[in-house]
Amino acid sequence: MTRTFRSYLREALEDVKVKRIEQLIQLGRVKMEDGRQLYELTISELEHEYKCMKEKRMLL
C-alpha cells in the first residue's frame, strides 16, 4: 500500500505541531490566556506564541 504525498505532509505537520507544543510546555505555557488548550491551536498560532514566549524569556 502506497502512501500519498498528502498523508506524508499531514504527518509532518502533526510532528511539527507536537514539537512546538512540547517546547511551549517547557517554556511554561500549558494553556492560552483565553482558555484554549495548546492542541486546539493552529500551527501558525503555536509558532506565534512560541516566538512571543522566547522573546519574553530573553528579556528576563
Wavefront OBJ file of the C-alpha trace (Angstrom):
o trace
v 0.000 0.000 0.000
v 1.472 3.327 -1.015
v 1.050 6.466 0.975
v 0.094 9.634 -0.758
v 2.044 12.845 -0.551
v -0.885 14.307 1.350
v -0.583 11.712 4.106
v 3.164 12.361 4.431
v 2.512 16.093 4.604
v -0.221 15.659 7.221
v 2.092 13.512 9.353
v 4.957 16.007 9.035
v 2.716 18.906 10.053
v 1.425 16.967 13.034
v 5.034 16.257 14.083
v 5.838 19.985 13.899
v 2.753 20.800 15.959
v 3.632 18.245 18.648
v 7.224 19.517 18.835
v 6.103 23.143 19.200
v 3.591 22.190 21.920
v 6.358 20.395 23.816
v 8.597 23.457 23.515
v 5.841 25.752 24.779
v 5.248 23.496 27.767
v 8.976 23.621 28.556
v 8.734 27.420 28.500
v 5.858 27.279 30.978
v 2.857 27.729 28.683
v 0.315 24.954 29.223
v -2.851 26.810 28.274
v -3.690 30.020 26.433
v -4.988 33.058 28.293
v -8.339 32.676 26.503
v -8.712 29.169 27.957
v -7.832 27.160 24.862
v -5.556 24.165 25.219
v -2.391 24.128 23.114
v -3.600 21.214 20.988
v -6.548 23.375 19.881
v -4.269 25.960 18.252
v -3.215 26.045 14.625
v 0.443 25.685 13.738
v 0.562 29.415 12.984
v -0.821 30.247 16.416
v 1.644 27.883 18.068
v 4.541 29.458 16.161
v 3.434 32.955 17.153
v 3.070 32.012 20.816
v 6.467 30.291 20.805
v 8.168 33.374 19.364
v 6.476 35.603 21.946
v 7.469 33.303 24.813
v 11.074 33.111 23.592
v 11.298 36.910 23.329
v 9.873 37.312 26.848
v 12.375 34.823 28.212
v 15.288 36.615 26.530
v 14.227 39.920 28.121
v 14.308 38.475 31.622
l 1 2 3 4 5 6 7 8 9 10 11 12 13 14 15 16 17 18 19 20 21 22 23 24 25 26 27 28 29 30 31 32 33 34 35 36 37 38 39 40 41 42 43 44 45 46 47 48 49 50 51 52 53 54 55 56 57 58 59 60
